[in-house]
């Protein structure tokens, strides 16, 4: 089997889940397309461009299928994930390219679907589940050098933002039992993984209902100025409880999480307090704003105003000094005026994010916007606005990063820099890429002889220059996460 992943980190994790299931069923994996008997594409539906990439790839695979020698078994092609869920009929019927279609909740069914495809029939399962979390399947890690890993803690989303396809392709929100998450994180720690990112469409609305004694806990309140389209759900162990327990497993393992929703940081701020207190929870938060205009935010059904969002940002910065912030923005949403756009520009200036993900709006079928709103911002206007947002973001990120010049940063080494074999690359606590020369280093704890840093090592780096995307610096010594925290 040959697996190819498109889209978000959830899809990277889904690829690992699908592969774990296939491996148990006797499949071997190849990195060479020509060796494959089965090609599976784990797909994304968030924007039209993502889907177009898949259709183009299918044309390439169609040619590969046609050229396959008669002596070999026919090549089977499968579409997995969000696009399978959104376009099931169309994928099966369009040029009869695809043998297997499996939605995000149907990966356990892959061996059966592939067996059906062996007999020359098309096979599909796109049933969405109310309880599938793949809790008992330990994903086979395939990420960078085994230094970092993603752990899925929940699936689906209930927020129903008007632009978003996710509730329709990934179904309703459900959380994995805490016990199975902790088991997976312990296993990763034993394997020497040094950074785990807890993944969910909406991590901070996590609630584990698997333990009876916690089923009657009251629902948390929302922060001032935030609202939601669904009723608050009582019961269950919450995200702060999970974060507390995950961060205790290994003091030398960094913990990140993505993606939270701004509305789910309630006033008691236990999550923010944990980030501030624990040396191994990264001082970095993803706060997806989507727009800087209250009018557009209302049309998007985000559940907050510009003012409420900014108040949250100030609260976060007061609670966690030196926090690194990232965000998502959509430009050119239905009805967005030039004035709305300028408000987004000014939000980027005011908050000064370290990392940003910016996109032009693309209308998706099934969403509320598709039923109720008009995609009325012309493509060239979206393009111009996006370029302006990106330029503004870069200017401000360059300023934010320039403030770190002269400081020392703790960097988790990921491997050689892409551009130069004589340099190493890693990330600091704020998830910003740091590049530094690969040189002999002393060991701060003097546990090891001087030597070169390896992937998975922590290195203190003095920052000498910065751009909007990266920091560069000189390495001072190898150290440990606990030791670095104690000396700060």
C-alpha positions in Angstrom: 0.0 0.0 0.0 1.2 3.5 -0.8 -0.3 6.3 1.3 -0.4 10.0 0.4 -1.6 12.7 2.7 -3.2 16.1 1.9 -4.4 18.9 4.2 -4.3 19.3 7.9 -2.5 17.6 10.8 -5.7 15.6 11.5 -5.1 14.0 8.1 -1.5 13.2 9.0 -2.9 11.5 12.1 -5.6 9.7 10.1 -3.0 8.4 7.7 -1.2 6.8 10.7 -4.5 5.3 12.0 -5.3 3.9 8.5 -1.9 2.4 8.2 -2.0 0.8 11.7 -5.3 -0.9 10.7 -3.9 -2.1 7.3 -0.6 -3.3 8.9 -2.5 -5.5 11.3 -4.3 -7.0 8.3 -1.1 -8.1 6.6 -0.4 -5.1 4.3 3.2 -3.9 3.8 3.9 -0.2 3.1 5.9 1.2 0.2 7.4 4.6 -0.4 7.6 3.8 -4.2 4.4 4.5 -6.1 5.5 1.9 -8.8 5.6 -0.9 -6.3 2.1 -0.3 -4.9 -0.9 -2.6 -5.4 -3.1 -0.1 -3.5 -2.8 3.7 -3.6 -4.7 5.5 -0.9 -5.1 9.3 -0.8 -6.1 10.9 2.5 -7.9 14.0 1.3 -9.0 17.5 2.4 -12.1 19.4 1.5 -11.6 22.7 3.3 -11.0 24.7 0.1 -11.6 24.1 -3.6 -7.9 24.2 -4.3 -7.3 21.2 -2.0 -9.9 19.2 -3.9 -8.5 20.2 -7.3 -5.1 18.8 -6.3 -6.8 15.4 -5.7 -8.6 15.4 -9.1 -5.3 16.2 -10.8 -3.6 13.5 -8.9 -6.3 11.0 -9.9 -5.6 11.7 -13.6 -2.0 10.9 -13.0 -2.9 7.6 -11.2 -5.4 6.7 -14.0 -2.4 6.8 -16.5 -0.4 4.7 -14.1 -3.3 2.2 -13.8 -3.6 1.9 -17.6 0.2 1.3 -18.1 0.3 -1.5 -15.5 1.5 -4.8 -17.0 -1.2 -7.5 -17.5 0.9 -9.9 -15.4 0.4 -7.8 -12.3 -2.8 -7.5 -10.3 -4.8 -4.4 -11.2 -3.9 -1.2 -9.3 -6.5 -0.3 -6.7 -7.1 3.4 -5.9 -8.8 4.7 -2.8 -10.0 8.1 -1.6 -10.1 8.5 2.2 -11.1 11.3 4.5 -13.0 14.5 4.0 -13.3 14.6 0.3 -14.6 11.0 0.3 -17.3 12.2 2.8 -18.3 15.3 0.8 -18.3 14.0 -2.8 -18.9 10.2 -2.4 -21.2 9.8 -5.4 -19.2 12.0 -7.7 -15.9 10.3 -6.8 -17.4 6.8 -7.6 -19.0 7.9 -10.8 -16.5 10.3 -12.3 -14.6 8.4 -15.0 -14.7 5.3 -12.7 -11.2 6.1 -11.5 -11.6 5.1 -7.9 -12.1 1.6 -6.4 -12.6 2.5 -2.7 -14.1 5.5 -0.9 -13.8 5.6 2.9 -14.9 8.6 5.1 -13.1 9.6 8.3 -15.1 7.3 10.5 -14.7 4.2 8.2 -11.0 3.3 8.4 -11.7 0.1 10.4 -13.6 -1.0 7.4 -10.7 -0.6 5.0 -9.6 -4.3 4.8 -13.2 -5.3 3.9 -13.5 -2.5 1.4 -10.2 -3.4 -0.3 -11.3 -7.1 -0.4 -14.5 -6.1 -2.2 -12.4 -4.0 -4.6 -10.2 -7.0 -5.3 -13.2 -8.7 -6.9 -13.5 -5.7 -9.3 -16.4 -3.9 -7.7 -16.3 -0.4 -6.3 -16.7 -0.2 -2.5 -17.7 2.7 -0.3 -18.3 3.4 3.4 -19.0 7.0 4.3 -21.1 6.5 7.4 -20.3 9.1 10.0 -20.3 7.8 13.6 -21.4 9.4 16.9 -18.8 7.5 18.9 -15.8 6.4 16.7 -12.6 7.9 18.1 -10.2 5.0 17.1 -9.3 5.1 20.9 -7.9 1.5 20.8 -5.8 1.9 17.7 -2.3 3.2 18.4 -1.2 5.0 15.3 2.0 4.0 13.6 4.2 7.2 13.9 5.5 8.3 10.5 6.5 11.9 11.4 9.9 13.7 11.3 12.7 11.5 12.7 10.5 10.4 15.6 11.2 13.6 17.5 7.6 15.0 17.3 4.2 13.3 17.1 0.5 14.2 16.9 -2.1 12.6 19.2 -5.7 12.9 18.2 -7.9 13.6 21.3 -11.2 14.2 19.7 -13.0 14.1 16.3 -15.6 16.2 14.6 -17.0 19.6 15.4 -20.3 21.0 16.6 -19.7 24.7 16.1 -21.3 25.1 12.7 -19.4 28.2 11.6 -21.2 29.3 8.4 -18.2 28.9 6.1 -17.0 25.5 7.4 -17.4 22.1 5.9 -15.8 20.2 8.8 -19.0 19.3 10.7 -20.3 17.7 7.5 -17.2 15.8 6.6 -16.0 14.8 10.1 -19.3 14.6 11.9 -20.3 15.5 15.4 -17.9 16.2 18.2 -16.8 13.3 20.4 -13.8 12.9 22.7 -11.5 10.0 23.2 -11.3 8.5 26.7 -8.4 10.1 28.7 -7.0 6.7 29.6 -6.3 5.8 26.0 -4.7 9.2 25.3 -2.4 8.9 28.3 -1.5 5.4 27.2 -0.5 6.6 23.7 1.5 9.6 25.1 3.4 7.2 27.5 4.2 4.9 24.6 5.5 7.9 22.6 7.6 9.0 25.6 9.1 5.4 25.9 10.0 5.7 22.1 11.9 8.8 22.8 9.5 11.3 21.2 10.2 14.8 22.6 7.2 16.8 21.6 3.5 15.8 21.4 0.8 17.9 19.8 -2.8 17.2 21.1 -5.1 17.4 18.0 -8.7 18.1 17.6 -11.0 20.3 15.5 -11.8 22.1 18.8 -9.5 20.7 21.5 -10.6 23.0 24.4 -14.2 21.7 24.2 -12.9 18.2 24.9 -15.0 16.2 27.4 -14.5 12.6 28.2 -17.7 10.9 29.2 -16.2 7.4 29.6 -15.9 7.6 33.4 -19.3 7.4 35.1 -18.4 9.5 38.2 -17.7 12.6 36.1 -20.9 12.5 34.0 -22.8 15.0 36.1 -20.2 17.8 36.3 -21.7 21.2 35.4 -21.0 22.7 32.0 -18.3 25.4 32.1 -19.4 29.0 31.4 -18.3 30.9 28.4 -16.0 33.9 28.7 -17.6 37.3 28.7 -18.7 38.4 25.2 -18.8 34.9 23.7 -21.7 32.8 22.6 -22.4 29.5 20.9 -25.1 28.0 18.6 -25.5 24.9 20.7 -26.4 24.3 24.4 -23.5 24.0 26.8 -22.9 20.3 27.5 -22.7 19.2 31.1 -20.6 16.2 32.3 -17.3 14.7 31.6 -13.6 15.4 32.2 -12.5 18.6 30.5 -9.5 19.7 28.5 -7.7 21.3 31.5 -7.8 17.9 33.3 -6.4 16.1 30.2 -3.6 18.8 29.8 -2.7 18.5 33.5 -2.3 14.7 33.2 -0.5 14.6 29.8 2.0 17.2 31.0 2.9 15.0 34.1 3.9 12.0 32.0 7.4 13.1 31.0 9.0 16.4 32.2 11.4 16.2 29.1 8.5 16.1 26.6 7.0 19.3 25.2 3.2 19.5 25.0 1.4 21.6 22.4 -2.3 21.5 21.3 -4.3 22.7 18.3 -6.8 23.9 17.4 -8.7 25.6 20.2 -11.7 27.8 19.7 -11.6 31.3 21.3 -15.0 30.8 22.9 -13.8 27.8 25.0 -11.3 29.6 27.2 -13.7 30.2 30.2 -13.0 32.8 32.8 -11.5 30.4 35.4 -8.7 30.1 32.8 -7.4 26.9 34.2 -5.9 26.0 30.8 -4.0 29.3 30.7 -2.8 28.8 34.3 -1.5 25.4 33.4 0.4 26.7 30.4 1.9 29.4 32.6 2.9 27.0 35.4 4.2 23.9 33.6 7.6 24.2 32.0 6.8 21.5 29.4 3.5 23.0 28.1 4.6 25.3 25.3 3.9 29.0 25.8 2.2 29.1 22.5 -1.5 29.4 21.6 -3.4 29.2 18.4 -6.3 31.6 18.5 -8.2 31.5 15.2 -9.7 34.9 14.7 -10.9 34.4 11.0 -11.8 38.1 10.7 -11.2 41.5 12.4 -14.7 42.7 11.7 -17.6 42.1 14.1 -20.1 42.3 11.2 -18.2 39.5 9.3 -17.7 37.5 12.5 -21.4 37.5 13.0 -22.0 36.3 9.4 -19.5 33.6 10.0 -21.3 32.6 13.3 -18.1 32.7 15.2 -19.8 33.6 18.5 -17.7 36.6 19.4 -17.1 40.3 18.5 -13.8 41.9 17.6 -13.8 43.5 21.1 -14.3 40.2 22.9 -11.6 38.5 20.9 -9.1 41.4 21.7 -10.0 41.2 25.4 -9.2 37.5 25.3 -5.8 38.2 23.6 -5.0 40.8 26.4 -6.1 38.3 29.1 -3.9 35.5 27.5 -0.9 37.9 27.3 -1.4 39.0 31.0 -1.7 35.3 32.1 1.3 33.9 30.0 4.1 36.5 29.7 6.0 36.1 26.4 3.3 33.8 24.8 3.6 33.2 21.1 0.3 33.6 19.2 -0.8 32.2 15.9 -4.1 32.6 14.1 -6.2 31.7 11.0 -7.8 34.3 8.7 -10.3 34.1 5.8 -10.4 37.0 3.5 -13.2 37.8 1.0 -16.0 36.1 3.0 -19.6 36.7 1.8 -20.5 40.4 2.0 -17.0 41.5 3.2 -16.6 45.2 2.5 -13.4 47.2 2.1 -14.0 48.6 5.6 -14.4 45.0 7.0 -11.1 44.1 5.3 -9.3 47.1 6.8 -10.5 46.0 10.3 -8.8 42.7 9.7 -5.6 44.5 8.6 -5.8 46.5 11.8 -6.3 43.4 14.0 -3.2 41.9 12.5 -1.3 45.1 13.4 -2.7 45.3 16.9 -2.2 41.6 17.9 1.1 41.1 16.0 0.9 37.3 15.6 4.1 35.1 15.4 2.6 32.6 13.0 -0.4 33.0 10.6 -2.5 30.9 8.2 -4.3 33.2 5.7 -6.6 32.1 2.9 -9.1 33.5 0.4 -12.7 32.3 1.0 -13.9 29.5 -1.1 -17.6 28.6 -0.9 -18.3 24.9 0.1 -21.6 23.1 -0.6 -23.7 22.0 2.4 -22.4 24.8 4.6 -24.8 27.5 6.0 -23.1 30.1 3.8 -23.9 28.1 0.7 -27.6 28.0 1.6 -28.0 31.5 3.0 -25.3 33.8 1.7 -23.8 35.1 -1.5 -20.2 34.5 -2.5 -20.1 38.1 -3.8 -16.5 39.2 -3.4 -14.8 39.0 -6.8 -11.8 36.7 -7.1 -9.4 39.5 -8.0 -10.6 41.5 -4.9 -10.0 38.4 -2.7 -6.5 38.0 -4.2 -5.6 41.7 -3.5 -7.0 41.5 0.0 -5.1 38.3 0.7 -1.8 39.8 -0.5 -2.3 42.8 1.7 -3.1 40.6 4.8 0.0 38.4 4.1 2.2 41.5 3.7 0.8 43.0 7.0 1.2 39.7 8.8 4.8 39.3 7.7 5.7 42.9 8.7 4.3 42.4 12.2 5.7 38.9 12.6 9.2 40.2 11.6 8.8 42.9 14.3 7.7 40.3 16.9 10.6 38.0 16.0 13.1 40.9 15.9 12.3 41.5 19.6 13.9 38.1 20.3 17.3 39.1 18.9 19.9 39.0 21.7 17.8 36.6 23.8 18.6 32.9 24.3 16.0 30.4 23.2 15.6 26.7 24.0 15.4 24.8 20.7 14.3 21.2 20.1 16.5 20.0 17.3 14.5 18.4 14.4 17.3 17.7 12.0 19.5 19.3 9.4 18.4 22.6 7.8 16.7 22.1 4.4 19.1 24.7 2.8 22.4 23.7 4.3 23.8 20.5 5.6 26.2 22.4 7.9 23.2 23.9 9.8 20.6 22.4 12.1 17.0 23.3 12.4 14.5 23.1 15.2 11.7 25.0 16.9 11.6 27.2 20.0 8.8 27.1 22.6 6.8 29.5 20.5 6.9 27.1 17.6 9.1 29.4 15.5 11.8 27.8 13.4 15.3 28.4 14.6 18.4 27.7 12.4 21.9 27.5 13.8 25.4 26.0 12.9 26.0 22.3 13.5 29.0 22.6 15.8 30.6 20.7 18.8 28.7 21.7 21.9 29.3 21.4 25.6 26.6 19.6 27.7 25.2 22.0 30.3 24.4 19.1 32.7 27.9 17.7 32.0 26.2 14.2 31.7 27.6 13.8 28.3 30.9 14.5 26.5 31.0 17.5 24.2 29.5 16.6 20.8 27.2 17.6 18.0 23.5 18.0 18.7 21.2 15.2 17.4 17.5 15.3 16.5 15.6 15.2 19.9 18.3 17.2 21.8 17.5 20.5 23.4 20.0 23.2 22.6 20.3 26.8 24.0 20.6 29.2 21.1 21.5 32.9 21.3 19.4 34.6 18.6 21.5 36.8 16.3 19.0 37.7 13.5 15.3 37.3 12.7 12.9 37.3 9.7 9.1 37.0 9.7 9.4 33.2 9.4 12.7 32.2 11.2 15.2 33.0 13.8 19.0 32.4 13.3 21.5 32.1 16.1 24.6 30.6 17.6 24.3 27.4 19.7 25.6 27.7 23.3 25.2 24.3 24.8 23.0 21.1 24.9 20.7 21.0 27.9 17.4 19.4 29.2 13.9 20.9 29.3 13.8 20.7 33.1 17.3 22.3 33.5 16.5 25.1 31.1 13.2 25.9 33.0 15.0 25.9 36.3 17.7 28.4 35.1 15.1 30.8 33.8 
